[in-house]
Structure formats: structure tokens, C-alpha cells
Amino acid sequence: MRNKKWKLELLNMLKSCIQEKVQDLKEPLEQFLEEKNTDFHDQCLILFLVGEYTRISGDHFFYKEKKQKIAELQDHIEEAAYQPCGRISGEGDGFFAENFGMAYGALYNSNLFGKREKTAEAIHQMKNYAYDHYTCAGRLADEKHGDLATPQLLWVCVPFGLFTPEDLVIVAAVQSMKETTDPADLGMLGWYYAEKADYRKARKYLGLLKETEKKEEISEAIEGIIEEKLKIAGMLTEEPLIHVPTGNFNRYEHQNYERDPWFPKAGEKVALNIATWPVKYPEEIFVYWKTDRGRVGSGQGTYQPEYENYRFQLGSFEGGEQVTYYFQAGTCTSEKYQFTVQKKERIRLFGEKREKENGFELELRSGENKVYLLKKTVVNGVSLFQILPDPSERTLEETEWKPLEDLKETGLSGIREIYFWKEKEQIMSTGICTEAEKEEGFYGFGERYNHINQRGNLVDVYVYNQYKDQGIRTYMPMPYFLSSEGYGIYLPTNHYTEFDLCSTEEGCWKMEAETEGICWYRFNGTPKEMIGQFTSLTGRPAMLPGWAFGPWMSSNNWDSEAEVRRQVELTKKYDIPATVLVIEAWSDEATYYIFNDAVYEENSGKDGFSYSDFQFPEWGKWPDPKGMVEYLHENGLKCILWQIPIIKYINSLHHLQKDRDEAYALEQGYCARKKDGTPYRMPEGWFTDSLLMDYTSPEAASWWMDKRKYLVDEVQIDGFKTDGGEFVFGDQVQFADGRTGKEMRNEYPNLYIREHYQYIHEKRDGIVFSRAGFTGASQMPAHWAGDEKSTFSAFKRNLCAGLNAGISGVPFWGWDLAGFSGEIPSAELFARSAAMAAFCPIMQYHAESKAEFNQDRTPWNIAERRNAPWVLDIYRYYAKLRMALLPYIMEEAEKSVKTGIPLMRALWLEYPEDKQAGEIYDEYLFGDDLLVAPVVEEGSTEREVYIPEGFWKHLFTGQEFEGVQTVNMKAEINEIIVLQKKEAQWEITRDENGEFQMMRR
């Protein structure tokens, strides 16, 4: 390795920047800038550090003084990035990804304050070049046009930031890497995982690096950087034992140092997990515990190599016991932790029923002789029940008590158990157990992907970002269901709720909410009547403008105006209609309101910008945003831009306007906070360490939307793709209006989306397109099903999701037809999905990020990549059919708005008495008149179709059918089975040119 001593010094200077201790860096930086014998890697580190020093110190005079020398180095690096060069480890010359990434980070960071156009143009070209030349099979590769990925390529990410730790090409590259013992590789892996906030793996590689006997000083310097990163995160302290009882407060994905369960209940077995430093501790670790009832115990931890932690089994405890415990390893003793075991209090008796206006009330008496009130109120034909602590001073003797099993005398039949889980005297959750009929089905619960009938499942209400393979988890849950027995339940709470649907006990279902008492509405009637009752309470759906029902175009790869225009010209060339174009990769990926490559003078962060404040260079990605949107409008396309409700934490490369926005938002208190008043930063997952906007503050919401004003008023976009929102981890997160994470975990997406919807709807009659949501989400249309693979299995799961969303009052829903993630779909899957999507409330294709080959889900790309030109004909056919269907769709959508009944509906909604219809998820009604039965099995050209009661006609062949029966029907790859009610008023024909027409009979 050349200039090893200098590289070591430069890396130690980088560590000082991480510590924000830059007072001693000016002089060595000046010396390095004048040094004649620096090599490529030295120069990249020097330029990177110039930007870091200037940003942290605020010493702009230093930058101005050295501006000429900085420019000379930039010019050199711009050229050298494309020339062969050795690796920083000393390996011979070649075209290596890490060198290219180093050049990018050096140029970007050093140009933050210089704003040199030549350098900005060079930076602009580099990321696409990297995708074109340094990716293979969807992942980054070490060498140009190579296929091997080793940890040394991670220099492109840390600290140089060409790619972020979450970029899919980086994630895929890391997954492909082989196990290694090379200290240089261990260091890069540790650094990467520390930056990614995967602290468990960061600690693992740091430990392996420390255990390595022979290592270069450079690896030792990187070791120090990893340690500093972990210390800042609180994951490496003088205390070697790490135990956080509730972890990051993620109910699905647990850290390896949590208590299990977080809040134990009587009789539950308690286990404790701790992580240590080093990962495998050199001494045995013990836990010691005692209770306030005199019980004591201890135990030795078992090391679990698969989790890199120690686990301790405490056993179970009685309700009300207070347990104190601590850990000891040699002379090291942890702090003391404590929990109180929740005790179960059951209602045993009930008192006299007292009639009230529009209802009744009665007392409930628990086994501990506590009195509660059960109230029933009938409002607009819907029964509201409440169970609450009784605030009165009644004595037990004042009431004649009866056993709970006689409660059916009051009209409340089927309730087996009413109970409270209490911590001391505080009610933590309230539950009810109700008898279930033998074949009773349970439908709804928000958007669920696993099935439409949830009997046999445990279903909870917890907004969650599950990337692909969602199963029963969901972005859009609701504490609501309809029963096949003719009733429905809705809990008007945003707190965590669980439903046990005959899973634990076959003969009953339970609902339990983390609330003090419980409140629920009970609906009665047909499923359609009950959906009407539910949406009457929670808000009827808002109508979409007509253009939203046409075919949509979208891809995360369209990251320039030239590419957007190219895609529009292609859809015109192939005579494929479209009415909406979504642009995801439009912004600077930092502020999310400024176009990428825009040139401007940063402001203080207080105010928004006007369009005239920006210059859009010809070489930039978006040379004329306003003109581009005008072009889209001229071509019959509405424009929707992507959004996210965060102030982003940027791992390596800073962004000055983002930093100023962040400083202003924190100063004004515009972001969510922790209990101690410090800013809440998201602890894991997508956008780790970012700040979360607090839309409960009117001032914060106004400030946020004012940043986007020019996009709406001047650029004249038509909507926002409001992604994310599943970002509240922890009951203690604080919001401006007094709400906490307990309420806001589920409520936050609606708040965020509502602000954007109201803004764009009032100004432009625009819409939002959202992934997450909660009860009442349909008032801010529309929604899509989130992230899915391109497989037939995912196709089926999305059908379930759409039907469940509809049952839950969300009628304007769509999905990324044929999936959006990974390798493009087969031609068969694309054709089948396009046919189905033509009969879906929202018809859109979308693709994930760039890779070695074009990942677009456009029909022309599928046709080319799959060597299947016929795909274009099929998609064109269904896109034109979709346009012809618009009068029918609009009419049916208006019915949804008036009634809440979904546009895309499960057969069970229409035919609740038909037992066979209750389990069908791969057929559905589209509006009142059309029954859609897509082929969802790979390789099939026929399927069985269940035809419900009535007389039906095949929409395309004219063949007539009478229900109730199951018929095997043919459907070639270019066909879909759609049956129309014989009495339907609409008729589809084709004119002499083959164009579809729809008219009333």
C-alpha cells in the first residue's frame, strides 16, 4: 500500500469528523492539499475531508482560500475515476467499484460549498454510470462488468456514499459475499453494518476484527471508526452487558437484547436476552432476581450463537408480583430492571339492567369485587357498547347480582368472558371472549394478504412496513370485522388490538385492546349494509377524479426528464393509453421537495422556495420540470410525485439545505420527540435515524407543505405518492397535541396522508396514492398494496389484499400489476396480471430500483426482455378496454362513495348466504354487474369458475350461464374470464376499427 502513513492519518481525521472534533484538522488538511505525492486514494480522502471540515467547523474562509487547489484536485479525480487504478488495499490496477465510489464521494462532499458546475455535472453522470458498468444480476460487483462482490467494494457506501446502506444493489452484493477472515474485509463489513444501524452485525464484525492478531494499521483505524459509530448509537459503552427490555418496540422483529414478553402476564414464561461486548463474553453470565413476595432466583445464561446473545429462563410469575433483576459477569454488574406481572381480573356477575334513552346500562362486578359499567347506546340504528370503570360510589349491596352466563337475558348473548389485564391497579388492556358458531367466518381487518376468511388466525392491528411476503401483517390494519353470522364489530380505538379468531379455542373468538376499558360498535344486517354502517361512522370514501381510473405508468427507474419523455413517447408509439404518470426518483433524495441537480442558494430552512429560485441546468436530470409537466398534461397524463414524511438522516454525504431544514424544524419543535424531550429518531428499518414530522402541530404541517407549494402552484403537479408512514416505534414517542406512540403507531399514516391530500385536493383537485393507512383511510384516496414480488403467488396474495381492503371500506385500491420487485415478471404473469388489473379500481404497473438490466414493468420492456412481442398486443388490448370501461367504473365508483360498498368486492359480500362464496378469493365482483375470474395458476389456460345465483353472460364470448354452479372455463394467455349479469344496462362493443365502445342498452 502506497502512502500508508498518510492514509492512516486521513482515516483518523475522518474519525475526528465523526466525533465532530475538527479544531485540529485545518493545519494537516492545508498540508495535504499542498502535497505533491498523494495518490488517488489520498486525494479522495482529502477532498472528502475538506467538505466535512468546512461543514462542521463553518470555516468558509478556509474553503475560499483553498478553492483553486480544491478545483485542481477535483479535475484530476473527475478524470481518474474512469481510469484503471489499484485498490486501496494495494491490489494491482483495474477498474474497481470502490475507486469509482471514492471519486464520487470526494467530488460530492468537496463541492458542497464550491458549487462548481463542472464538478456538479461530473457527479450527475456517475451514479448511472455505476449502474451500467458495476452491477451484475441486480447487485454491485467489485470490478467493471464483473460478477464478484467482496467487502472492499463497500467503500462505495462508507463513507463515500455513492450508494446508501439500504440501496438494493448494495444489499444484494453483501448477501452474496462469502465468509471472510481478512481483517480488511471484516473492517469494511463492520463499518457498513454500523452505518446501516444493524448493530448486532456491526458488533459481530468488530469482535472478529479485534480477535485478529495480524492486521494492518489501516484496519485498526477502521476498527476505531466502527467503535465510534457504535458508541454514538449507544451500542458500545463501558458497560459490556446490553439489555433493553422493549428493544426498539417492534412487535414483529425483536432485537437480541429484549425481554420476552415485554410486559409479562400472570402465568406467562419470562425469558431475558442480553447482548454483550465482546459478543461471546469471556466469563459466565448470571441473572439474579427477586420479587416483592419474597421469591428469589438466579440462573446462568445460555449463549445462542444463531442470535449472538445470552438467554435466561426465569419461569412464570403470579399476577401482581413485582420482579427486580440484574445481570452479573465476573466483576461487572448491570443496572437493575423491574417489571410488574399483569394480573387478570374477570367479571363474574352483572347487576340490574337500567333502561336509558336509546339504550341501557348495568353494573359488572369482578372477582375482586370491583364494579364496572356496561353501557349500550343506539345511534342511527347502530349499537355502541362500552365497558368502563364505574366512577360512582355505589356499594355492592345496592345491586342484585346475577352470574355472567345469564347476561344473554339483557340481549348480550354469547359473551363468555369479560376481563382486564392490570398492572397494580392500572388497566393495561381489556378483553372479551364471545362464543363462535361452528362454521362462522370473519372478514375484514383492513388490507390482509393471507386469505379473506381469518378464522383460525391471530390478527392484530399494527401498522407495519413488511417488505414483501406480508402474510397477515399489513400496512393498513383496522380493528373491524364482519361475521358470516350477520353481525360486525368495530373498535373505535387507535391503540394496539388483537383478535383471536378461534385460534386458541375453537368455540370462541376474542378481542383485546390495550385500552382502559373497551368500546365497540356492533353492526347488524347484510355485509353490504354493515359496510355502509361502518363507513357512515368512520367516513365515506372520497371520490377520485375520472383521470385516476385510467391506466397508470410508473417506475422507480425514471430518474430524469429525458427518461420520462422517452417513456411517454413509447406509450404513444405503441398506441397504449395512459392517464397518470408517477415519478418516484425525481428529488434530491435529501429534502424530497427539490428536483435533483437543481442549482440554488440555500435558505435558512424557515421558508419554502419559488420556482424562480432554482436554475435547472441543461446537463441536469430535470432541465425543465415545469415544461415537462406541461408536456405530460398536453399528452393527457397527470403527474404524481413521490413523498415521505421524514427529515432524512444521511449516512455519509450531507446536504446543506436538508441540514438547514432539519436545524430549523428542531428549533421550532416540528418533529416527534422522545419522552425526555429530545428528538425522536427512527430506531430501525427504512430511513433509520431520520426525524419524523409531527403533523399534529398545525405550524409544522404548514411549514412542511409550504416547502412543496411551488410544486403544486407553479409546476402544477396533480398528486403525491405518499409512501411510508409506518415509522412510530414506542409508546413513549411524544407529539405536539399530547398524543403518544400508543395512539400514533396506527394513526400516524392517516395524519400524514390527510395533510397532503387536503393540500393537493383543494388546489388542484388532486389525489394521493398511499401504501399505509388506518381506519378512515378511504377519505384520502387512493391506495396501493405495497411491495411485492413478481410471482404468481404474490398475484394471489394481492387479490386477497384488495378484497379485504374493500370489505374494510377502502374501495379505490390497486397493486403493482405483476409485482414490482426483483427480476421482471414472466410474459405470462404480466399478461394475466394486466388482464386482471383492467378490472381493478386502480390499474398501474410499477418497478423497483435500477439493476444491471432494465427492470421496468412497461409492456415494451417485458416484450423485449422476455422475447414476447405479443405482450404489447395484450396490454394494449386491456388498456383500451379499461378506457372504454370508464363510464361504468365512474358510475360504480359513485355508488361506492355514497354507500361505502367497494368497487372490487368479494363474492361473499354480495352472496352472504352462499357458503361456497365465503371462501373464494380468486373471483370477485367489479361493480354491480361484472364477475371477474382471473387465471392465477402458472401455466394454466383454464380454471374452475364458481357462478353465483342469477343469469350471467360471458363478456367476450357471449356464452350464457345460470348459477348456482361451478364451470370449467377456458382462458388462453391473452384472455380473462369476465361474466356480466344478464340484466346489466351496459354493453361493450367494438367499432369497425376495432376500438372498444361502451353504451347503455
N, C-alpha and C positions, 0 to 999 in steps of 0.2 A: 504494500500500500504506500503510495507516494504521499509525502507531507503528512505523515501520521500525526505528528505533534500538533500541527495546525488544526487538523480535523477534530482532534480530541479537545482542543481549546474552543473551537467553534461549537461543538456539541455541548460543552459545559456552559458556554454563553447562552445557548438555547435553553438549557435548564434554568438559568437565571431569569430568562424571559418568562418561562412558565411560572416561576416564583414571583414575577413582576419586580425583581430586584435588578434594575438596569442602570443604577447610578455609576457602576464601574465599567460599563460596556463601551462608552463613547470612544475612549482612547484606543483600545485594541481594535475597534471597528475602523477607526481612521487609519490605523497602521495597516490593517488588512486591505483596505481599499487602495492603498498606495503600493502594496506588494506586487512585484513583477512575476514571481514564480508560482503563483497559485494555479492549481489545475481546475478542471471543470467542476468537480465536486466542491472544492473550496469556494469557488466563485458562486455556486448556487447557494451554499450555506451563508456566505457573506451577504448576498443580495436579500435573502430571506430575513436575515437578522437586521439588516438596515430597516426593513419595514416594521419588524417587531419593536426595535428600539425606538423608532420615531413615534409609533402608535402609543407605546406605553409611557414614554417619557414626555411626549408632547414637544420635543425639541425639534421644531420645524426648521430652525436656523441651521442645524447640522445637515439636514437633508438638502437645503438650498445651497449650502456651502460645498457639498459633495455631489451636486447634481450632475456635473459633467462626467465625473468618474463613474457614477452610477449608470449613466446613459451608455458609456463605453462598455461596461460590463454587460448591460442588457443587450446591446447589439451583438456582442460576442456570443452570449448564451442563446439568443434567438437563432443564430446560425448553427451553433454546436449541438443544439437539441436534435438536429436532423443528420448529424454526422456520427460515424462509429466512435465508440469510446469505451474504455474499460469500466468495470463495475467499481463501486466504492470499496468493495472488499479486495480489489486488486486483480480480479479475473481479466483476461485479455479482451481486446477491443471487440465490439459488437454493437448491435442496436438493441439496447436493453430498456425495458419499460421504466425501471426505476430512474434511469438517467433522464428520460423524457419527462417523467413526473417531477423530478427535481427542478428541471428547467422551468416547467410551468409554475410551480410554487414560488420559485425565485423571482420570476418576472411579475407574477401577480402581486406578491407582497411588496416588492420594491417599487411598484407603480401605483400603490395606493395614494401616495402623496404627490408623485410627479405627474400623473395623468398624461403620460406621453402617448400620443395617438399611435405612433409606430409600434410601441410595445403593446398597447391595448389591442391593436389589430393582430399582432402575433399571438397573443393569449387567446383571442377569439377563435383562431384556427386550430388550436391544439387539441381540444377535447374530442372533436370529431375525428381528427387525425388518429388519436389514440384508439378510438372505437374501430376505425378502419384498418389499423395496422397492428394493434397489440391485443386483439381479442380473438378467441377461438372457442367455438362451441358454447358461447354465452358467458365466457369468463375471460379475465385478463390473463395474458401469458407473459413470461419473462422476456422473450425476445420477439422482435418484429416478425410477424407471420409464423410464430412458433406455437406450440401447444402445451408446453410445460409451465407450471406455476410453482415457484418456490418462494419462501418468505422474504427474500431480498426485494421482490417487486413491491413490497408493502411501503417502500419509500415513496411510492406514488400517492400514498394515502397519509402517512405520518412521517414528517409533519407537513409535507408539501401540498397535499390537498387537491391534486388533480381529480381524485375520486374520494368520496367520503366513506367512512367505515360501513355505512349501510347500503352503498351502491351495489346493485345486484351482481355486477361483473366482478366486484371485489369479493363479495360474499361467496360467490361460486368458486372463485380462484382459491380462496382459503380452504373451502371444503375439499378441494381436490389435492391439497398439499399433503405430502407424505410426512409421517412422523420423523422428527429430526432430533439430533443431539448436538448439532453445531451451535455453538454459543451465539454466533452472529444471527442465525435463524431464530433461536429462542428469544433473543432480544427484540427482534422485529415483531414476532408474534405477541410477545408481552406488551409491547408498545401499542400495537394495533388494538388488542383487546381492551387495554386501559382506555384508549380513545373511544372505543365502541361502547364503553360502560359495561362490558362483560367482565366484571371484576373477579369473578371466580376463575375464569381462564387466564386473566392477566396475572393473578397471584400464582397460578399454577406455573406459568412460563417464567415468571420472575424467580420462583423457587428453584426450578430446574436450572436456570441460568446461574443462580448463586451457588448451586451444588457443583457446577462445572469447575474443575481445578485449573485447567489451562485455557485462558481466554485472553483475547486482545484487549488492550486498554479501551478501544472503541466500544467494545461490548460492555465494559464496565461503565462507560459514560452513559450508554443507553440504559443500562441497569439503573443508574441514578435517576434518569428521566422517568422510567416506569415507577420507581418508588415515589417520586414527587407527584406524579399523576394520581397514584393510589392514596397518598396522604391527603391531597386536596379533596378527594372523594370520600375521605373518612374510612377508607378500606385498608389502611395500613397505619396503625398507631403504635404507641409504646405498649399498649395492651394487646397481647398476642391472641386473645380469645374474642371472637366476634359473635355476638348473639343479639339479634333484633327480633323480638317476639313476633311482630307482624310483618317483617320484611318490608317490601315496597307496597304492601296492601293490595297485592294482585291475587284475587281469589282462585285463579286458574294456574298460574305459573309461579311457583314458590322459589324463594332463594334458599340456599343451603344452610342458612343460619337462623331459621324461624322456629317458633313454637308450633306444635301441631296437636290440636287445633289452636287457633289464636286465642279464642275465648272459650275455654273448656266448659262443658255442661256436665251435670251430675251423671256419673257412670261412664263417661267417655274416657278412653285411654289417652293419656297425655304422653307425648314424646317431645323431646327437646333436641334441636340441631344446633351445632356451633361450627363455625369455620375457624381455622387457626392460622397463625403465621409462625413458623413455616407451615405449609399446607399439611404435611404429616408431622405432628408435633413430636419432639424427641422424648417426651415423658408421657406417662399415662395421665389421662384427664378424668376427673371425677366431678359428679354433681352432688350437692348436699341440699336437702330440702327439709322443711318443717311446716306444719300447719298450726293455725291458731287453736286447734283442738288437741294439741299435744302429740300428734303423729310426726315422726321423723323418719328420714330415709336417706340413702345415698346409693350411688351406682357408678360404675365405670363406663365410659363412653366406648362405643364400638366404631372403629374407623370404617368408613364406607368409601372405598376407592372410586366407585362409579359416581359419587356425588362430591367427593373431595371434602368430606366433613366428618364430624363425630355425632353419633346419635345416642340418646339416653332415653330409656323407657322408665317413666315414673309410675305407670299404672293409672288407676282411676281414683276419683275422689268423690266425697259426698257433696251434695248441693250446699252452698253457703260456706264451705271451707275456704279459708284464705291460705294460699300456699306461697311461701317465700323460698327462693332457691338461688344458688350461686355455683360457679364452676371453679375448680382448682386444678392447676397443673404445676407440680413442683412448688416453687415459692410464689407463683403467680396466682392471684385470686381475682376473680371478676367482680363487677358490681353485683348488687343483689337485685333480683327481679321478683315480681309479685303478680299473682292473679287470684281473683276470687271465683270459685266454681259456681256457675249459674245453677240455681235450683228451680225445679219445675213446680209450679203451683197450679193445681187443677180446680176447675169449677165442679162442685159436687151437687149443688142444689140451686133451685131458682124459686123466686117468690111470685106473688100475685101479679097478674098482668093488669096494667092500668092503661085504659084506652086514652089516647090523646088525639088532638086534631091531626088528621092524616097519618095516624099510626098508633103506636103504643110504646110503653117502656115497662121493664121489670127488673128486679134485682137478681143478681147472680151471687152465689156465696161459695167461696173456695174452701178447700180442705183446711186452710189455715184461718178460717173464719173472717176473711177479708170480703168486703162487699163491692161489687161492680155493677154497673148499669148496662143493660142491653136495650138499645133504642131502635125502633123502626119508624121510618118516615117515608111516606109515599109522595113522590114528586113527579108530576106528569106521567103517572102510571108506572113509574119505576120505584122499586123498594130500596131504600138506603138503610143499612144496618150498621150500628156502632156498638162496640163493647169498650167501655171506658171505666176507669176507677170512679167510684161513687164519691162525689165531694161532700155529700150531706153527712149529718151526724146521727143517722138512724142507728138504733140498737137492733141487734139480731132478733130480739123478742118481738119487735113490732111487725114482723113478717111471718106469714105461714109458708114454710119451705117444703118444696117437693123435690124428688130426685131428678137429676138432669135427664135421665132417659124418658121422663114424661114431658119433656119440652115440646114434643110434637102437638100437645094439646093447644099450644099457642099459635100453631101454624108453622113452626120451625121444625119440620120433620127431617130426620136423617142425621142430625148432629150427634156424633158420638162423644166428642171431647172438645172442651174449650180450655186452653192452658196458657200460661205465661212463663217465660224464662226470665228469672230475676237475678240480678247481681246485688246482693244485700236486699234492699227494698226497691231498687230501681228496676223497672220493667225494661228488659233488653229486646224482647220480641214476644209477639202474641200469635197464637196459632189456633186453628180449628180443624178438627177431623170430622169428615162427613161420610156417610155411607155411600157407596157407589153401586150402581146396578151392574149386573154380571157382564154385559157387553157395552157398557157406557163408553163413549168416545169423548175425547177432549181436544178441542180445536182452537187455534189462535196463538196466543202468547207472543205476538209480534212476528217478525220475519225469522222463521226457523227452517233449516236446511235438511233436517234428518227425515222428516215424514210430515204428514198433515194430522194424523191422529197420534197424540202424545201419550196415550195410555201405556203404562208400564215404565214411564220415564220420570226422572227427577229434572224439573225445569226450573231454572232460576231467572231472575230479572236483573241483568247486569250488563250494561252497555260494554262491549268488548271488541277490540280490533284483533280478530283471528285471521291471520294471513293464510288464506286458502284452507281447505278441509275443515270448514266451520263446524260440521256436526250439529250439535244442539246449541252451541254458542252463537251469539249473534251481535251484530252492530245495532240492531233495532228491536229490543225486547219490550214487552208490555205485560203488566200484571192483570191479565184479562184472558178469559177463555169462554167458549161456548160449548155446551154439553149436548150430546146427541139425545139427551133426555128432555130437551125443550127448555132449558134454562141457561143463563150465562152469568158469569161472575166478573166484576171489575173492582179492583182495589185502587182507590184514588190516592195513591202514595207514590213518591219517587224514591223511597227507601228500598234497600235490598229486600227481595221477596223470594220465597221458594215455594214451589208446588210439587208435592209428592203424589203422582197420579197412579195410585195402586201399584207403586213400585215396591215399597216396604211391606205393605199389607194389601193383599189382593182385593179385599172387600171395601176399601175406603180410600178417599183422597184427602190430602191435607193442604192447607195453605198457611204459611207462616211468614210474617212480615216483621222486620226489625223496627217496630214502632211500639209506642206505649199505648196499648190497646190496639184495636183493629177496626177498620171501616171497610165496608164493601157494598157495592150495588149488586142487586140480583135482578136480572132480566128474565122475561118470560115471553114465549112466542116461537115463531119460526126463526131459523137462523137469520134470514134477511130482516125480519122485524127487529131482532135483537141487535144486529149491526146498526140498524137505524137508531135504536135506543142508545147504544154505546157512543156513536158519533154525535148524537144530539147532546150528550153530556160533555164530550171531550173536544168537540169542534168538527163541523162538517169539512170535508175536503174542499180546498180552494181549486178553482178551475184553471186549467192550463190554456194558454193561447193556442190557436189552431196550429201554428207552425211547430209546436213541440210534439205533435203527434205524427209528424213526417219522419222519414229515415234520418238518423244522425250519423255523422262521421267523427271519428276520434282516434288519436294515437298519441302516446307519450313520446313518440319519436319525432313529432312535427315541431322541431325546436327553432324554426326560422320562418320568416315571412316567405322566402323563396319556396320552402318546402310546402307551406300551407297553400300557396298559389298553385304549386305543381299538382297537389292532390285535388284541388278544385278543378283544374283543367282536365285531370284524368277522369274524374267522375262525369264531367261534361263529354269528354271524348267517348266514353263507353256508354253514354246515354243512360246514366244511372241517377235517378232523382235523389236529392238530399235537401233537407230544410234547416239543419243545425250542424255547425262545426264547433267542436270543443278543442281548445288549445290548452294543454296542461303545461308544457315546458316553455312558457313564454317569459317568465320573470327572471330576475337576477338570482333566484334561489336563496335570497337572503331577506329582503324586505317583503317580497311577494306582492308588491304593488308597482314596481319599476321594471320596465322592459329590459331584458338582457342587452348589454352593450350600450345602453343609453349613456350619454355624456351629460353631466350636470354638476353644479356646485352644491355640495351637501348643505342642508339647512340644520337648524338646531334640534330638529326632531319634534318640535311643537306643532308645526303646520304641515299641511299637505302641499303637493306641487300642482302646478298647472301644466298643461301640455306644452306650453311655450317655454317652460323652464328646462326642457330637455332638448338635446340635439341627438339625432338618430343617424349615426354615420352610415355612409353608403356600404362600407365593408361589414357593418354590424349585422346581427341576426335579424333585427327588425328595423330596417331603414325608414319605414313609413307606416307605423301602426294604424294611424287614422285612415290613411289611404287604403290599407289592407282591409279594414273593417268595412269601409265604403264598397270595396270590391266584392266582399262577401255578400253584402246587402244587395248589390246590383245583380248578383248571381243567385238570389233567392235564399241565401243562407244567413241564419242568425249566428252570432258569435258568443260563445261562453268561455270564460277564463277561470282557471283553477285557483282555489284559495285554501288556506289552512289557518286555524285560529291561534297562531303562536308567534312569539318573537324568538327567532331561531337561535339556538346555540350552534355556533360554527366551530367545528373541531380544530381546524388549523388556520385557515385563511380568513382573515377578518374582513368586514365590510363596513366602511365608515358610516354610511347613512344608517345601516342597521344598528350599529353601536350607539349612534346618537338617539335613534328612536327608542332603543332599549333604556338608555340612561334617562330620557325624559319620562318614559312610561313608569319606570321605577320611582322616580322622584315624585310623580303625581299619584302613585298608588293605583295604577291602571291594571295591574296584574294580580292574579291569585296569590295568596300568601300562606305561609305555614302558621301554625298556632302561635309561634313566638314572634310573629310579625315580619320575619324575613321572607324574601321572595320564594314562592314555590316553584321549584324546577322539576320537570317531569323525570321521575327516577329511572325509567327504563323504556325500552322499545323504540318505536319510531319517534324521532326528534328528542331523544334523551337530553336532559339538562336544559331544554328550552323553557321559556316562560310562557304561561298560559294567560291569554287575555281574559279580563273579568268583565263580561257583558252585563253583569248585574249593576254596574256603575254606568249611569247614562252618560257621564262625561267621558268615560273610557270608550264606550261604544261609539260616541260621536267622533272622538279623536280617530278611532280606527277607521270608520267609514269615510271620514274626510280625506284620509290618505288615498282612498280609492275613487274619490269624487271625479277626478279628471277622466278616469276610465269610462265612467258612465255618462257624464255630461259632455265630454269633448270627443273621446274616442268612440263613444256610443256603442259600447258592448251591450249584449242583450241578457246576460245572466252570469251567475257564478257557479262553478262546480265546487261546492262546499264540502271538501273532503275532510276526513278525520273528525275529531271531537271526542274520541274515547280516551281522554287524557287525564282524568281526575283519579289519582290514586291516593286513597287515605281519607278516613272520616274527618280528620283534623284540618284538611285544607280549608282556608277561610276565603269568603267572598264579601264584596263591599256591602251587600244588603243583609248580611248576617247569616246567610246560608253557609253550610259547610259541605265538605265532600260527601257526607252521608246522604244529602239530598242531591248534590250536583253531579255525582257519578253518572246518574241516569239522565238528569235534567239538562246537563250542560250542552249536548249537541243541539237540542231544540232552541236554546237561548242563542247560541252562536248562529245557527242557520236562520232563525227568525230575523235577526238584525240584517243579515244580507238580503233576505227575501223582501222584507218591507222596503228596504232602500231601493233595490232594483225594480221592484214591482211598482212602486209609486212613481219612479222617474221614467221607466221605460216599458212598463207592463211586462217586465222581465220575470225570469224564474231562477230558481236554484236547482241544483242536481246534487243530491246528498247521499252519502253512504250510511251515516249513523242517524239515530233518532230515538224517540221515545213516544209515549202516549201523546196523541195530538199532532204527530209529525205531518199528517196529511194536509194541515193548514199551510204548510210551506213546501209545495210540490216542486220537483218530483224527486224520486229516489231510485237508486240502483243497488244491485245485490252485492257489491263489493268485489273482493279479489278472488278469482277462481282460475283453476287450471283449464287447459284446453283438452278436455276428455269427455267421453260420453257419460261417465259417472258424475262429473260436475254438472253436465247438462241436466241430469235428473235432479240433482240437489237444488239447482236453481229453479226448476219447476216447483218444487216444494216450497222454496222461499217465497216465490211470487204468490202462490196460493195462500200461504199463511199470512203474508203481508195484507192481502186482500181481505181475508177473514178478520184481520185486526184493524180494518178501516183505512188502509193505505191503498187507494185504487190506482195511482199513477206511478207505476213501478216498471223498471226494466232491468236488464242484465247485459253484461258484455257478451254479446252472442258468440257462441263457440269458445268462450273463455278469453282471458287476456294475458295469461302468464306462461312463460316458458316458450318452448318450441311452438310454432304456429299449428293450428288445428289441421287435421286431415281435410281433404276436399269434401269427403263425405260428411264429417261433423259440421263443417262450415255450411254446407248446403242444407242439412237437416235443421241446424240452428237458425239460419236465415229464414227458412220457411216458417218455423215456429214464431220467430220474432216479428214477422209481419202481422201476427195475430196476438201481439203483446202490447200493453199500454204504451211502452217506450221501445222503439226499435233502434238499437245502436250497436255498432262494433267499436272496439277499443283495444289497444295493445299496450303492453308494458314497455319497459325501457329498451334502449338500443342493445344490440349484441352484434356478433360477427356478421350475421345475415339479417336481412330486413325482417323485422318481427311484426310489421303492420298486419292487421286483420282486414285490410281492404280486399275486396273481391279480386282486384287485378293482381295484388301481391300473392294471394292464395293461388290464383290461377297460374302465375308464373312459377312460384316456388314448388308447387305440387304438380306441375306439368299437367294441369287440368283446366284448359281454356273454357270448358263448359261451365265452370263455376261462375264465370261472368254472366252467362245467359241466365243461370238460375237466380243469382242475386238480383239482376236487372228485373227479371220477371216478378219477383216478390216485392221489390222496392216500388215498382209501378203499381202492383196490386195494392200495396199499402196506401199509395197516394189515392187510388180510386176508392178505397175503403174509408177515407177521411170523413165524408158526410155521416156515415154510420157510426164511426168511432166518436165523433163530436157529439152526436145525439145521445149515444150511450154514456159518454163522459158526463154530460149534463145531468143525466139520471143519477150518476154516482155522486155528484156534487149535492144534489137535492136530498138523496136518501142515505148516502154513505155506503151503499151496496157496491162492491168492487166491479170494475170493468172486466178483470180477469178473475173468474171465480171457480172455486172447487165445485164439482158436481153435487157434493153434499149440501151446499148452501141452497141449491135450487130443488133438490130432491131429498130432504132430510129423512123421509120415511123409507127410503130405498137403502136397505142395509149394504148392498154391494157398492153403492156410490160413496159410502162413508170412508172407504179405504183407498179410493182411486186418486193418485197424484199425477198421473201422466196423461190425463184428459182434463179438459176444463171448458167452461163456457166463456166465450169472449162477447160480452154484452148479453142481451136477452136471447139472441137468435142463433148464435153460432156455437157449435160444439167442435173443439179443436183436439185432434188426437195425433200429435207428432210421433214420428218413429224415433225412439230413443235408445234402441239397441244397435250397436255397431254391426254392420254387415247385413242387416235385415232389410227386406223390401216388402214386408207385410207385418201386420200386427193384429191382435185381437182388440176390437173396439166395443166397449160396453155402451149400448144405446139406451138411454133412459126413456121413460114413458113419453108418448106422443108420436107424431109423424114427422119424419125427417127426410131431407133430400141432400145427396152428396153435392157440395157446392160446385165441383168441377166435372163430374160425370153425369149428374142428374139422376143417378140411381136413387130409388126411394126405399125407405126402411120404416118399420114400425117397431117401437120399443114395447116391452122391455125384453132385450135380448143381447147376446154377445155375438158379434160377427167378425170373422177373419177377413180383413181387407188388405188389398194390395196398395203399395205406395212406393213407386220407383224413387230413385235418389233425387229426382227433380220434383217430387210430389209430396203433398201433405194431405192428410185426411181431415176435411172440414165438412161437417154436416150442418145444414141450415133447417131451422124449423119450417115446416111446410107453410105455416100461416104467416111467415115473416113478410114484411112490407117492402124490403129492399131486394133488388135484383142486380147481379153483376153480369155484364155482357162485354163483348169486345167488338170494336168497330171494324171497318174494312181494312184499317191499318194495323189491326191487332192491339190497339190501345184499349185498356180497361175503361169501362164506364159503369157507374153505379146509379141506379134510379129507383124511384118508388114504383111499385106495381100499380 
